[in-house]
Amino acid sequence: MSRKLFINVTPAEVRAAWTEESVLIDLMVDRGDRASVIGNIYLGRVERVMRGMEAAFVNVGFQRSGFLGLDGGRRRNGNTGPPVHEGEAVVVQVTKDAIASKGVQLTRRVTLPGRFLVYAPFQDRVMISRKIEVVNERERLAGLMAKLALDGEGFVVRTASVGASKKELETDCNQLREAWATIEKAEINGSAPSCLHAEIDPVLRVLRDHVQSDIDIIYVDNAAAAEAAQKFCEKTMPGIAHKVQLYTGEKQMFEQYGIEEEIEHAFTSRVGLRSGGSLVIQTTEALTSFDVNSGSFDGVHGMEEIALRTNREAVEEAARQIRLRNISGLIVIDLIQMEVDGNWDEIVCLMEDLVCRDRNPTSVLGVTKAGLLEVIRRRRHEPLINAMTEICVSCQGTGRRKSADAVSVEILRALQFEARNSAPGEIVLHAADEIVNFIENQFGALVDDIEDFTGRTIKLRSNYEYKRENYDIFVG
């Protein structure tokens, strides 16, 4: 399977797009004004302790205080110790970006990611990534780390460490220890709130955290960023360095490879399936729902087989859209009903296999009695739609707005009220062109009746600066 990574770099943002067989499967957007701070380490000041919630709010220098929950409120070694108190300076790390009205989420269990390892200075144990499934490799890595880890410190062995030599692991260990020593020194010399450690450049972070040896090519469309990426790879992952290439095409890179068009489709509520069916995607505060509409298959007989094939397509596309749109929280997929229990089991297994490829921790909860496939995905970054769009002024985020009919009737009520109750004089309505035309064509006789009944003159004026719901009435 052909896998490619495209990194688009501009002064305002960095976008990383992954494709499989030329199909966009994942997207990361890091904007300068809304850059992710996940992984940053701060010396914060406890502002308020919520004993009932076993949590605290910590000032780390942002507009809103960060939330330090139960696990994050434990002392550095992971054991329950004396609780934090208001006014105390604490070292915390961001685990979740600020989303909507909520501040960043914090923890005191600080970790530092490297290429092969994640350093946990107070964990006092070595853990092997669950994604490393080969027993012999797990044992080999555990044996190497038993010799490298010092008393009192911990490591998580990342998936990228498969096949890594002792020297590579040792180099990663030493670099992470040096980084932690720098943070401790900054803590001693710093004052709260202040940043003790910021994550690396987003381009390099993508390479470090999300690039494996199975990537075929990495295109970067900025010369300086491409050079930095090559040097980073030569140092940390030599087997990848030759795959980094500078894109020099005449068209913008995302346009050339059809990525820009697919991103635009990620804002639509309806996504087509190969069979002619579709997914309808709707998000509320509580959950995101995928409604599956059936299509048709040539040469397929029987509703059960059609339902099974449609559901297969649906969960494959839903898994892609979840990653692409960065949908998090509770996700419900309303599948087409099937009669055979084994077919439901097949769909659940397929979804479990698909979410294993997700960079965000994702769990398949199973199928409800109503035929709803439930999925939970950890919320770490804001959804793509929040990062790249804003609430519609006209509809206030509902996705709907008042009809021209409803607005016109509202205006007629207002005109009638003003004609009856305001001081004598001409009445002038300023409204959107479509509304003035609608009133003249549909309700012209009613306007005449108001004039006749009140003895007032009403004039309608089109104003192209007005939106459908906006209007003003002036009495002269």
HELIX and SHEET records of a PDB file:
HELIX    1   1 GLY A   32  ARG A   34  5                                   3    
HELIX    2   2 LEU A   70  GLY A   73  1                                   4    
HELIX    3   3 VAL A  135  LEU A  148  1                                  14    
HELIX    4   4 THR A  159  SER A  161  5                                   3    
HELIX    5   5 LYS A  166  ASN A  189  1                                  24    
HELIX    6   6 PRO A  202  HIS A  210  1                                   9    
HELIX    7   7 ALA A  223  THR A  236  1                                  14    
HELIX    8   8 PRO A  238  ALA A  241  1                                   4    
HELIX    9   9 MET A  253  GLN A  256  1                                   4    
HELIX   10  10 ILE A  259  HIS A  265  1                                   7    
HELIX   11  11 MET A  303  ARG A  325  1                                  23    
HELIX   12  12 ASP A  341  VAL A  355  1                                  15    
HELIX   13  13 LEU A  384  MET A  388  1                                   5    
HELIX   14  14 ALA A  404  ASN A  421  1                                  18    
HELIX   15  15 ASP A  433  GLN A  442  1                                  10    
HELIX   16  16 GLY A  444  THR A  454  1                                  11    
SHEET    1   A 5 VAL A  23  ARG A  31  0                                        
SHEET    2   A 5 GLU A  13  GLU A  20 -1                                        
SHEET    3   A 5 ARG A   3  VAL A   9 -1                                        
SHEET    4   A 5 ILE A 217  VAL A 220  1                                        
SHEET    5   A 5 VAL A 244  LEU A 246  1                                        
SHEET    1   B 6 SER A 194  HIS A 197  0                                        
SHEET    2   B 6 ILE A  41  MET A  50 -1                                        
SHEET    3   B 6 ALA A  55  ASN A  59 -1                                        
SHEET    4   B 6 GLY A  66  LEU A  68 -1                                        
SHEET    5   B 6 GLN A 105  THR A 107  1                                        
SHEET    6   B 6 ALA A  89  LYS A  96 -1                                        
SHEET    1   C 4 LEU A 112  PRO A 113  0                                        
SHEET    2   C 4 LEU A 117  ALA A 120 -1                                        
SHEET    3   C 4 GLY A 154  VAL A 157 -1                                        
SHEET    4   C 4 VAL A 126  ILE A 128  1                                        
SHEET    1   D 6 ARG A 270  GLY A 272  0                                        
SHEET    2   D 6 SER A 278  THR A 283 -1                                        
SHEET    3   D 6 THR A 288  ASN A 293 -1                                        
SHEET    4   D 6 GLY A 329  ASP A 334  1                                        
SHEET    5   D 6 LEU A 372  ARG A 377 -1                                        
SHEET    6   D 6 THR A 362  VAL A 367 -1                                        
SHEET    1   E 3 ILE A 458  SER A 462  0                                        
SHEET    2   E 3 ILE A 427  ALA A 431  1                                        
SHEET    3   E 3 TYR A 471  VAL A 475 -1                                        
END                                                                             
